[in-house]
Amino acid sequence: MEHHKHFIVGDAGGTSTQWRVVRGENIQQFETVGFNAYTHKIDDLKSSMTQTFGAEVEKELPVYFYSAGVDTSQQANEVIDGFADIFGDNVHVNNDLLGVARALCGKEKGNVCILGTGANACYYDGEIVNKVSASLGYVLGDEGSGAHLGKTLIKGVFREYFSKEIIKAFKEKYQLTSHDVINRIYNEPKPNHFLASFAPFIYEHRSHPEIHDLITQSFNDFFEAFYKKSKNEEEPFHFSGSIAYFFSDHLREVGGERGILIRNIVQSPIAGLVLYHQQYD
């Protein structure tokens, strides 16, 4: 493997963006605000980058940027144009699914999934990603994601589907009325992040039978939503994202029941992306 390569790689999700500035053996790590091409402004990301690692950027370094929400060449070009004044013109922008695929599969085939604030999935043939189903965002879809888990929890609490102990624990921790929740979702920015912010509560109570059922149902919903029409379920599955990572036991349990082989589960693909670009570029 060649270690004299110099490049910058970034992986952007809704909550945060992981960066690595690679100069041969020397690899620096940075974290900035998140980015999604549908919901975030690139100027917010750029000001966070300038504050965080602006001094480390040399314009001729190749940049590989993987981001949530980059689904069309038009979106990719908008991001490339947005970065021009910081990075120059050697910028390659792809969606985050391709990033996870390259990080976890290299050049091998597999089903590649992201479960973080949102959810997404694809079949990777070793070169390109083929979406298996539309993600549809947190209102219509995103099954298995932090937003989906949070939405299901909130419904269960305020409709009183859950036992008194769960409802009491929720209300003590968050001090929210149903009116507060509705106002926060409809009248304030980033409602998907608000919904996903309840994932730690779910994690904390994951051994409670009702919460365990909520998690396994959400993951079953994910496989139903994204892989209902897929012909490649016999290929291994790979997952990235905080929800997949922290709830990996539940995810493997659901996969096992469905006869699915789940291989890698990582919180972030950034380390794998560094290796990929060291090896293949």
Helices and strands as residue ranges (DSSP letters): E 6-12, E 16-23, E 26-33, H 42-53, G 54-56, E 63-67, H 73-87, E 91-95, H 96-105, E 110-115, E 119-124, E 129-131, H 137-140, H 146-158, H 164-174, H 178-187, H 191-196, H 199-204, H 209-227, E 237-240, H 242-246, H 248-257, E 262-266, H 270-280
